[in-house]
Amino acid sequence: ATVTHLRGRCSPLSEKRNKNAVFLHIRERQHSSLSVQIFYEKTEEAKRLLRYSDKPITAISSYLGFSSPSHFSRVFKARVCITPGEYREKHQ
C-alpha cells in the first residue's frame, strides 16, 4: 500500500475520534441551547422581580444565581437592551 492509499483509510482510532468529535459537537449545541433557555427564564423572572418587588438589583442577581451583579446586568442588557435599573424605572 502506498502512502496516498493509506491516507484514504480510517484507522479504528481515528474513527473513534471522529465519532467523539461529532458527539461533542452535538453535546455543545444541546448545552448551548439549554444555556440560552436558562438565561431566557432567568431574564423573565428578573423582569417580574424588577416590576413587582422592591428587592435591590444585587439581591435579584444573587437570587437568580448570577456570579456577580455585573454579570447579571450584562446578560439582562443583552436580552432586553436596557439595564435592570432602567427597566425598573420604566416599568414601575
C-alpha positions as CSV (number, residue, x, y, z in Angstrom):
1,A,0.0,0.0,0.0
2,T,1.2,3.4,-0.8
3,V,1.2,6.4,1.5
4,T,-1.6,8.0,-0.7
5,H,-3.7,4.9,-0.4
6,L,-3.3,4.7,3.4
7,R,-4.5,8.3,3.8
8,G,-7.9,7.4,2.5
9,R,-8.4,4.7,5.2
10,C,-9.6,5.4,8.7
11,S,-8.0,3.6,11.5
12,P,-10.2,2.3,14.3
13,L,-8.6,5.0,16.5
14,S,-9.4,7.9,14.0
15,E,-13.0,6.6,13.5
16,K,-13.4,6.7,17.3
17,R,-12.0,10.3,17.4
18,N,-14.4,11.3,14.6
19,K,-17.4,9.8,16.5
20,N,-16.3,11.5,19.7
21,A,-15.9,14.8,17.8
22,V,-19.5,14.5,16.4
23,F,-20.8,13.6,19.8
24,L,-19.1,16.6,21.4
25,H,-20.4,18.9,18.8
26,I,-24.0,17.7,19.3
27,R,-23.5,17.9,23.1
28,E,-22.1,21.5,22.8
29,R,-25.2,22.5,20.7
30,Q,-27.5,21.0,23.2
31,H,-25.7,22.7,26.1
32,S,-25.7,26.0,24.2
33,S,-29.5,25.9,23.6
34,L,-30.0,24.8,27.2
35,S,-28.0,27.8,28.3
36,V,-30.0,30.1,26.1
37,Q,-33.2,28.8,27.6
38,I,-31.9,29.1,31.2
39,F,-30.8,32.7,30.5
40,Y,-34.2,33.4,29.0
41,E,-36.1,32.1,32.0
42,K,-33.8,34.0,34.4
43,T,-34.3,37.2,32.4
44,E,-38.1,36.7,32.5
45,E,-38.0,36.2,36.3
46,A,-35.7,39.2,36.7
47,K,-38.2,41.3,34.8
48,R,-41.0,40.2,37.0
49,L,-39.0,40.9,40.2
50,L,-37.9,44.3,38.9
51,R,-41.5,45.2,38.2
52,Y,-43.2,43.8,41.3
53,S,-40.7,43.8,44.1
54,D,-38.5,46.4,45.8
55,K,-35.6,44.0,46.1
56,P,-32.3,45.6,45.3
57,I,-30.8,44.6,41.9
58,T,-27.8,43.0,43.7
59,A,-30.3,40.8,45.7
60,I,-32.1,39.8,42.5
61,S,-28.8,38.9,40.8
62,S,-27.8,36.7,43.7
63,Y,-31.3,35.1,44.0
64,L,-31.2,34.2,40.3
65,G,-27.8,32.6,40.7
66,F,-25.6,35.0,38.7
67,S,-21.9,35.1,39.7
68,S,-22.0,38.9,40.2
69,P,-24.3,41.8,39.7
70,S,-22.2,43.0,36.7
71,H,-22.7,39.6,35.0
72,F,-26.4,39.8,35.7
73,S,-26.5,43.3,34.2
74,R,-24.6,42.3,31.1
75,V,-26.9,39.3,30.5
76,F,-30.0,41.3,31.1
77,K,-28.9,44.2,28.9
78,A,-28.0,41.8,26.1
79,R,-31.5,40.3,26.2
80,V,-33.7,43.3,27.0
81,C,-31.5,46.1,25.5
82,I,-31.6,48.2,28.7
83,T,-30.1,47.8,32.1
84,P,-32.0,46.3,35.1
85,G,-32.2,49.7,36.7
86,E,-33.5,51.3,33.5
87,Y,-36.1,48.5,33.2
88,R,-37.2,49.0,36.8
89,E,-37.6,52.8,36.3
90,K,-39.6,52.3,33.1
91,H,-42.0,49.7,34.4
92,Q,-42.8,50.7,38.0
